[in-house]
Amino acid sequence: MKKINIKKWFSPDSVRYSAPFWVCIVSIVLLLVAPTGFEDPEQYKNAERCVGEVLETDESAIFSAGMIRTGTQVCTVKVSDGLFKGETLKAYNPLQGSLEKDKLFEVGDKAQLVVNYDSTTGEVTHTSMIDHYRVPLELIAAGGFVIFLILFAGKTGLRAIFSFALTILAIWKLIVPLYLNGYNPIWVGLGVTLFLTVMIIALVYGFDVRCASAVSGSFLGILVTCVLGILFTDLFKLNGATLSYAETLLYTGYGSLNLKQIFMASIFIGSSGAVMDLSVDITSAVHEVVEKRPDISALEAVKSGMNVGRAAMGTMTTTLLLAYSGGYMGLLMVFMAQSIPTQHIFNYKYVASEVAQTIIGSFGLVTVAPLTAVCAGILLTKAKRRSMAKASTDDNQSIGNN
């Protein structure tokens, strides 16, 4: 029978590596149970959100003009869950003439419903077709991703999944409600981003000197991106209204929100993932160099980190460009189809906002490489010398005792 080494579990190295995992789990649990303050909106007081299966459809009240359809599709649905489970209801699907927002249902489709009812009598007053019900397929896709990641990467993949979950919850349970409650988006964004940076990188390294190095470089790069985002947003005269659904948010009772600051924060939050990726790459490279050459000077270690950073920056900046421009392919096609001159295209506000995000995010990547190289070169060489000195002292004590 294999002997279990309890001391190994509680060794300093083991504790430093496992502690971020447990901190991450505790943080996830706390965020899951934490209220946002927006769980029970007034407009849903007498409404039941549920799922139903489409049994029949009636398109007689729909009017078509080419690709544009207006009117109302009437569906007969059988409710699958909630207060009205098993009941058959008439549900209405209004069409606004927008291909982006409109949807049509067919017999057999699963649909998300909102059933309005009289709270006194319990009688249904109106049923709305919200959208196709996609949650089961999304869960299957997410489950496949989780299984593949764990099979491929093992414990590292499991840690990546927890960091992924923590990031989603931090955005949904911290950033979004704090923004809606009027807190300063810049400070909220920086605080949450720093927390996520520490946790995500610590899940890779543990709470050790490599984590300190990568976090230092990452957050210095994020601060540069933040400052440049504030500066360029003002210089480009951007007001933040180019954010998706910004006007809808203002018209639904949140007119006091500072869209410009939310836009500024979105720039450094959007680039923080690439910044962390580059800082971890450089830190890992410098660590390997220091391990193989314990006698290396801090300056030489910094130069090695710089060389790695130069090689990585070429692809990282392109990554940001593709990430930001990929969502605007339709808009670019419209510009070309209308033969709009290039110099005019770059003057449009929504194009300028994308240019600002790409350029400023790239600035952050360019600066994080040398910053991380400096932090890693200094911190890792010092840590290596301390560990070698400690090992030498321990050996001398051991010889003296013998």
C-alpha positions as CSV (number, residue, x, y, z in Angstrom):
1,M,0.0,0.0,0.0
2,K,1.4,3.4,-1.0
3,K,2.1,5.6,1.9
4,I,0.4,9.0,1.8
5,N,2.8,11.9,2.4
6,I,0.8,14.3,4.5
7,K,3.7,16.7,4.9
8,K,4.0,17.2,1.1
9,W,0.4,18.4,1.0
10,F,1.1,21.1,3.5
11,S,4.6,22.1,2.3
12,P,5.0,25.8,1.5
13,D,5.3,25.1,-2.3
14,S,2.1,23.0,-2.2
15,V,0.1,25.5,-0.2
16,R,1.2,28.4,-2.5
17,Y,0.1,26.4,-5.6
18,S,-3.2,25.1,-4.2
19,A,-4.3,28.3,-2.3
20,P,-5.4,30.2,-5.4
21,F,-7.6,27.3,-6.4
22,W,-9.5,27.4,-3.1
23,V,-9.7,31.2,-3.1
24,C,-11.2,31.0,-6.6
25,I,-13.8,28.4,-5.5
26,V,-14.7,30.5,-2.4
27,S,-15.0,33.6,-4.6
28,I,-17.2,31.8,-7.1
29,V,-19.5,30.6,-4.4
30,L,-19.7,34.1,-2.9
31,L,-20.5,35.7,-6.2
32,L,-23.1,33.0,-7.0
33,V,-25.1,33.8,-3.8
34,A,-24.4,37.6,-3.9
35,P,-27.5,39.6,-4.9
36,T,-27.2,42.2,-7.7
37,G,-30.2,44.2,-6.6
38,F,-31.8,43.7,-10.0
39,E,-33.4,40.3,-9.4
40,D,-37.0,41.4,-9.2
41,P,-37.8,44.2,-11.7
42,E,-41.1,46.0,-11.4
43,Q,-42.2,45.1,-14.9
44,Y,-42.2,41.4,-14.1
45,K,-44.3,41.6,-10.9
46,N,-47.3,39.8,-12.6
47,A,-45.4,37.9,-15.2
48,E,-44.1,34.4,-15.5
49,R,-41.0,33.7,-17.6
50,C,-41.2,30.1,-18.9
51,V,-40.6,27.8,-21.8
52,G,-43.2,26.4,-24.2
53,E,-43.4,24.2,-27.3
54,V,-45.0,25.7,-30.5
55,L,-48.0,23.6,-31.5
56,E,-49.5,25.8,-34.3
57,T,-48.6,29.1,-36.1
58,D,-50.7,31.7,-37.8
59,E,-49.0,34.1,-40.2
60,S,-52.2,35.7,-41.6
61,A,-51.5,39.0,-39.8
62,I,-47.9,39.3,-41.2
63,F,-47.3,41.7,-44.1
64,S,-44.2,41.2,-46.3
65,A,-42.5,43.8,-48.5
66,G,-39.3,42.1,-49.9
67,M,-37.2,41.1,-47.0
68,I,-39.1,43.3,-44.5
69,R,-41.9,41.7,-42.5
70,T,-44.3,43.5,-40.2
71,G,-47.4,42.5,-38.2
72,T,-47.8,39.7,-35.6
73,Q,-47.3,36.0,-35.7
74,V,-49.8,34.2,-33.5
75,C,-48.6,30.9,-32.0
76,T,-50.4,28.2,-30.0
77,V,-47.9,27.0,-27.4
78,K,-47.9,24.4,-24.7
79,V,-46.2,25.6,-21.5
80,S,-43.4,23.3,-20.3
81,D,-42.6,24.7,-16.9
82,G,-43.6,27.3,-14.3
83,L,-47.0,28.3,-12.9
84,F,-48.9,27.4,-16.1
85,K,-47.2,24.1,-16.9
86,G,-49.2,21.9,-19.2
87,E,-51.6,24.7,-20.3
88,T,-52.1,25.6,-24.0
89,L,-52.0,29.4,-24.6
90,K,-52.1,31.8,-27.5
91,A,-48.8,33.7,-27.7
92,Y,-48.0,36.7,-29.8
93,N,-44.8,37.4,-31.7
94,P,-44.7,41.1,-33.0
95,L,-42.5,41.8,-36.0
96,Q,-40.8,45.2,-36.2
97,G,-39.4,45.0,-39.8
98,S,-35.9,44.4,-38.5
99,L,-33.9,41.3,-39.6
100,E,-31.6,41.8,-36.7
101,K,-34.4,41.6,-34.0
102,D,-37.3,39.7,-35.6
103,K,-37.7,36.0,-35.4
104,L,-40.3,33.5,-36.8
105,F,-41.3,30.3,-35.1
106,E,-42.2,26.9,-36.6
107,V,-44.2,24.0,-35.2
108,G,-42.1,22.0,-32.8
109,D,-39.8,24.9,-31.8
110,K,-39.0,25.5,-28.2
111,A,-39.7,29.1,-27.3
112,Q,-39.0,31.4,-24.3
113,L,-42.2,33.0,-23.2
114,V,-43.4,35.7,-20.9
115,V,-46.9,35.0,-19.5
116,N,-48.7,38.1,-18.0
117,Y,-51.5,37.3,-15.6
118,D,-53.9,38.8,-13.1
119,S,-52.4,38.3,-9.7
120,T,-55.9,38.2,-8.1
121,T,-57.7,35.7,-10.4
122,G,-54.6,34.0,-11.8
123,E,-56.1,34.4,-15.3
124,V,-53.6,34.8,-18.2
125,T,-53.9,38.3,-19.8
126,H,-51.2,38.1,-22.5
127,T,-48.5,35.8,-23.6
128,S,-45.4,37.1,-25.5
129,M,-42.9,35.0,-27.6
130,I,-39.5,36.3,-26.6
131,D,-37.1,34.1,-28.6
132,H,-36.1,30.6,-29.5
133,Y,-35.0,28.6,-26.4
134,R,-31.3,27.9,-26.9
135,V,-30.1,27.2,-23.4
136,P,-29.9,23.3,-23.7
137,L,-27.8,23.5,-26.8
138,E,-25.6,26.2,-25.1
139,L,-25.1,23.9,-22.1
140,I,-24.2,21.0,-24.4
141,A,-21.6,23.2,-26.2
142,A,-20.2,24.4,-22.9
143,G,-20.1,20.9,-21.5
144,G,-18.3,19.7,-24.5
145,F,-15.7,22.5,-24.1
146,V,-15.2,21.6,-20.4
147,I,-14.8,17.9,-21.1
148,F,-12.3,18.5,-24.0
149,L,-10.3,21.0,-22.0
150,I,-10.0,18.7,-19.0
151,L,-9.1,15.7,-21.2
152,F,-6.4,17.7,-23.0
153,A,-5.0,19.8,-20.1
154,G,-5.9,17.9,-17.0
155,K,-5.5,19.9,-13.8
156,T,-4.5,23.0,-15.7
157,G,-7.6,22.7,-17.8
158,L,-9.7,22.5,-14.6
159,R,-8.1,25.6,-13.2
160,A,-8.7,27.4,-16.5
161,I,-12.4,26.5,-16.3
162,F,-12.7,27.9,-12.8
163,S,-10.9,31.1,-13.9
164,F,-13.4,31.3,-16.8
165,A,-16.3,30.9,-14.4
166,L,-14.9,33.5,-12.0
167,T,-14.5,36.0,-14.9
168,I,-18.1,35.6,-16.0
169,L,-19.4,36.0,-12.5
170,A,-17.2,39.0,-11.8
171,I,-18.5,40.8,-14.9
172,W,-22.2,39.9,-14.2
173,K,-22.2,40.2,-10.4
174,L,-19.8,43.1,-9.9
175,I,-19.1,45.2,-13.0
176,V,-22.6,45.3,-14.5
177,P,-24.6,46.1,-11.3
178,L,-22.0,48.6,-10.0
179,Y,-22.2,50.4,-13.3
180,L,-26.0,50.5,-13.2
181,N,-25.8,51.9,-9.6
182,G,-23.7,54.8,-10.8
183,Y,-20.3,53.9,-9.5
184,N,-17.3,55.3,-11.3
185,P,-16.7,52.8,-14.2
186,I,-13.0,53.5,-14.4
187,W,-12.3,52.6,-10.7
188,V,-14.7,49.7,-10.8
189,G,-13.1,48.4,-14.0
190,L,-9.6,48.8,-12.6
191,G,-10.5,47.1,-9.3
192,V,-12.2,44.1,-10.8
193,T,-9.6,43.7,-13.5
194,L,-6.8,43.7,-10.9
195,F,-8.7,41.1,-8.9
196,L,-9.2,38.9,-12.0
197,T,-5.6,39.4,-13.1
198,V,-4.3,38.2,-9.7
199,M,-6.6,35.2,-9.6
200,I,-6.1,34.1,-13.2
201,I,-2.4,34.3,-13.1
202,A,-2.2,32.8,-9.6
203,L,-4.2,29.8,-10.9
204,V,-1.3,29.2,-13.4
205,Y,1.6,29.8,-11.1
206,G,0.3,29.7,-7.5
207,F,1.1,32.6,-5.1
208,D,4.8,32.8,-5.9
209,V,7.3,35.2,-7.3
210,R,6.3,34.4,-10.9
211,C,2.8,35.4,-10.1
212,A,4.0,38.7,-8.6
213,S,6.1,39.4,-11.7
214,A,3.3,38.6,-14.2
215,V,0.7,40.5,-12.2
216,S,3.0,43.5,-11.9
217,G,3.7,43.7,-15.6
218,S,0.1,43.1,-16.5
219,F,-1.4,45.7,-14.3
220,L,1.2,48.3,-15.3
221,G,0.2,47.6,-18.9
222,I,-3.5,47.9,-18.0
223,L,-2.8,51.2,-16.3
224,V,-1.1,52.5,-19.4
225,T,-4.1,51.4,-21.5
226,C,-6.4,53.1,-19.0
227,V,-4.6,56.4,-19.2
228,L,-4.4,56.3,-23.0
229,G,-8.1,55.4,-23.2
230,I,-9.1,58.4,-21.2
231,L,-6.8,60.7,-23.3
232,F,-7.8,59.4,-26.7
233,T,-11.5,59.2,-25.9
234,D,-11.5,62.9,-25.3
235,L,-9.2,63.7,-28.2
236,F,-11.4,61.7,-30.6
237,K,-14.5,63.4,-29.2
238,L,-16.2,60.0,-28.4
239,N,-19.2,60.0,-26.1
240,G,-19.5,56.3,-25.6
241,A,-22.9,56.1,-27.3
242,T,-21.3,53.7,-29.9
243,L,-21.5,50.9,-27.3
244,S,-24.2,48.3,-28.2
245,Y,-27.6,49.1,-26.7
246,A,-26.3,52.3,-25.0
247,E,-29.3,54.3,-26.1
248,T,-31.7,51.6,-25.1
249,L,-30.1,51.7,-21.6
250,L,-30.5,55.5,-21.4
251,Y,-34.2,55.3,-22.4
252,T,-35.1,52.7,-19.9
253,G,-34.4,54.8,-16.8
254,Y,-30.7,55.1,-16.6
255,G,-30.1,58.4,-18.2
256,S,-27.6,59.4,-15.6
257,L,-25.0,56.8,-16.6
258,N,-21.7,58.1,-17.8
259,L,-21.4,56.3,-21.2
260,K,-18.0,58.0,-21.9
261,Q,-16.4,56.5,-18.8
262,I,-18.0,53.1,-19.5
263,F,-16.5,53.2,-22.9
264,M,-13.1,54.2,-21.5
265,A,-13.3,51.2,-19.1
266,S,-14.3,48.8,-21.8
267,I,-11.1,49.6,-23.7
268,F,-8.7,48.4,-20.9
269,I,-11.0,45.6,-19.8
270,G,-11.3,44.3,-23.4
271,S,-7.5,44.2,-23.9
272,S,-6.7,42.8,-20.4
273,G,-6.9,39.2,-21.5
274,A,-4.2,39.7,-24.2
275,V,-2.1,41.7,-21.8
276,M,-2.2,38.8,-19.2
277,D,-1.4,36.3,-21.9
278,L,1.7,38.2,-23.0
279,S,2.9,38.9,-19.4
280,V,2.6,35.1,-18.5
281,D,4.5,34.2,-21.7
282,I,7.4,36.6,-20.9
283,T,7.5,35.6,-17.2
284,S,7.6,31.9,-18.0
285,A,10.4,32.4,-20.5
286,V,12.5,34.5,-18.1
287,H,11.9,31.9,-15.3
288,E,13.2,29.1,-17.6
289,V,16.3,31.2,-18.4
290,V,16.9,31.9,-14.7
291,E,16.5,28.3,-13.8
292,K,18.9,27.1,-16.4
293,R,21.4,30.0,-15.7
294,P,21.2,30.7,-12.0
295,D,24.2,33.0,-12.3
296,I,22.5,35.3,-14.9
297,S,22.4,39.0,-14.0
298,A,19.1,40.8,-13.7
299,L,20.0,42.9,-16.8
300,E,20.6,39.8,-18.9
301,A,17.3,38.3,-17.7
302,V,15.5,41.5,-18.7
303,K,17.1,41.4,-22.2
304,S,15.9,37.8,-22.6
305,G,12.4,38.8,-21.6
306,M,12.5,41.7,-24.1
307,N,13.5,39.4,-26.9
308,V,10.6,37.1,-26.1
309,G,8.2,40.1,-26.0
310,R,9.3,41.4,-29.4
311,A,8.5,38.0,-31.0
312,A,5.1,37.8,-29.3
313,M,3.9,41.4,-29.9
314,G,3.7,41.0,-33.7
315,T,0.9,38.4,-33.4
316,M,-0.8,39.9,-30.3
317,T,-1.5,43.2,-31.9
318,T,-3.0,41.5,-34.9
319,T,-5.1,39.4,-32.5
320,L,-6.7,42.6,-31.1
321,L,-7.3,43.9,-34.6
322,L,-9.1,40.8,-35.7
323,A,-11.1,40.6,-32.4
324,Y,-12.4,44.1,-32.7
325,S,-12.9,44.2,-36.5
326,G,-14.5,40.8,-36.8
327,G,-17.7,42.0,-35.3
328,Y,-18.0,44.9,-37.7
329,M,-17.5,43.0,-41.0
330,G,-21.1,43.8,-42.1
331,L,-20.4,47.5,-41.6
332,L,-17.2,47.4,-43.6
333,M,-19.1,45.7,-46.4
334,V,-21.7,48.5,-46.3
335,F,-18.9,51.1,-46.6
336,M,-17.4,49.4,-49.6
337,A,-20.7,48.7,-51.3
338,Q,-21.5,52.4,-51.1
339,S,-18.0,53.4,-52.3
340,I,-17.4,55.7,-49.3
341,P,-13.9,57.1,-49.4
342,T,-11.5,55.6,-46.8
343,Q,-10.7,59.0,-45.2
344,H,-14.4,59.5,-44.6
345,I,-14.8,56.1,-43.1
346,F,-12.2,56.8,-40.4
347,N,-14.1,60.0,-39.5
348,Y,-17.3,58.2,-38.5
349,K,-17.8,58.0,-34.8
350,Y,-18.4,54.3,-34.5
351,V,-15.3,53.6,-36.7
352,A,-13.2,56.0,-34.7
353,S,-14.3,54.2,-31.5
354,E,-13.0,50.9,-32.9
355,V,-9.8,52.5,-34.1
356,A,-9.3,53.9,-30.6
357,Q,-9.9,50.5,-29.0
358,T,-7.5,48.7,-31.4
359,I,-4.7,51.3,-31.1
360,I,-4.9,51.8,-27.4
361,G,-5.1,48.1,-26.7
362,S,-2.0,47.6,-28.9
363,F,-0.3,50.4,-27.0
364,G,-1.0,48.4,-23.8
365,L,0.5,45.2,-25.4
366,V,3.6,47.1,-26.6
367,T,4.2,48.5,-23.1
368,V,3.4,45.4,-21.1
369,A,6.3,43.5,-22.8
370,P,9.1,45.6,-21.5
371,L,7.4,46.3,-18.2
372,T,6.9,42.5,-17.6
373,A,10.5,41.8,-18.8
374,V,11.8,44.3,-16.2
375,C,9.7,43.0,-13.4
376,A,10.5,39.4,-14.2
377,G,14.2,40.0,-14.6
378,I,14.5,41.7,-11.3
379,L,12.1,39.7,-9.2
380,L,13.1,36.2,-10.5
381,T,16.8,36.7,-10.3
382,K,16.6,38.0,-6.8
383,A,14.3,35.1,-5.8
384,K,16.7,32.6,-7.3
385,R,19.7,34.1,-5.5
386,R,17.8,34.0,-2.2
387,S,16.8,30.3,-2.7
388,M,20.4,29.4,-3.6
389,A,21.7,31.3,-0.5
390,K,19.1,29.5,1.7
391,A,20.0,26.1,0.2
392,S,23.7,26.8,0.9
393,T,23.0,27.9,4.5
394,D,21.0,24.7,5.1
395,D,23.7,22.6,3.7
396,N,26.3,24.2,5.9
397,Q,24.1,23.7,8.9
398,S,23.6,20.1,8.0
399,I,27.4,19.5,7.7
400,G,28.0,21.3,11.0
401,N,25.4,19.1,12.8
402,N,27.0,16.0,11.4
